[in-house]
Amino acid sequence: VLILFGDDSRAAHSGPGITIVFGLKLAQGIFTTIEFDYSYHPTEQGGMALQTAAMGLGADFSILSGPLNLTIGANIGALGMGTADRYDHWGLNLAGCFSLAWPPEGTWALVIKTRPSLVITSSDASFYLSVATGAEVRW
C-alpha cells in the first residue's frame, strides 16, 4: 500500500503497489540492489487512475539483531507516472529503505518494509511513503 500525502492525496487515493528487488551480496551485510516498482492510485473523480512505474539501483546494509534482520538502504532511479498514460511525466526517484525480516538467516523470510521516497520532476517534487509486507528468498 502506498500512502499519499499533501496535494497528491487531494488528487488521488492511496493504492496498491508491487516491488520486486534483486540483491547481490558484496560482503557480509552489504548488498547492491536493482528494483522495479509499480503502483496504482484511483483518482477522486473516478476517472483515470494515477499509475507509476520506477526502476532503480541501490545499496543496503543489513544488521542481524537477535531474532530479526534490520536492513537500512538507499535507492536512486527514474520514475514515470501519469493518468492518461503511465508515462505522462518522468522524474528522478530518491528513496530510503528500512525493513525488518524474520527469521534473520535461512533461505526465506517474512519482511515488513517502509520506504520514504521523493520524486523530482522538471515542474514539481512529491513525497510518498510506502509500507509493505512481503517475502524474501535468499540463495
C-alpha positions, 0 to 999 in steps of 0.5 A: 500500500502506498500512502499519499500525502499533501496535494497528491492525496487531494488528487488521488487515493492511496493504492496498491503497489508491487516491488520486486528487488534483486540483491547481490551480496558484496560482503557480509551485510552489504548488498547492491540492489536493482528494483522495479516498482509499480503502483496504482492510485484511483483518482477522486473523480473516478476517472483515470487512475494515477499509475507509476512505474520506477526502476532503480539501483541501490545499496543496503546494509543489513544488521542481524539483531537477535531474532530479526534482520534490520536492513537500512538502504538507499535507492536512486532511479527514474520514475514515470507516472501519469493518468492518461498514460503511465508515462505522462511525466518522468522524474528522478526517484530518491528513496530510503529503505528500512525493513525488518525480516524474520527469521534473520538467516535461512533461505526465506523470510517474512519482511515488513518494509517502509520506504520514504521516497521523493520524486523530482520532476522538471515542474514539481517534487512529491513525497510518498511513503510506502509500507509493505509486507512481503517475502524474501528468498535468499540463495 
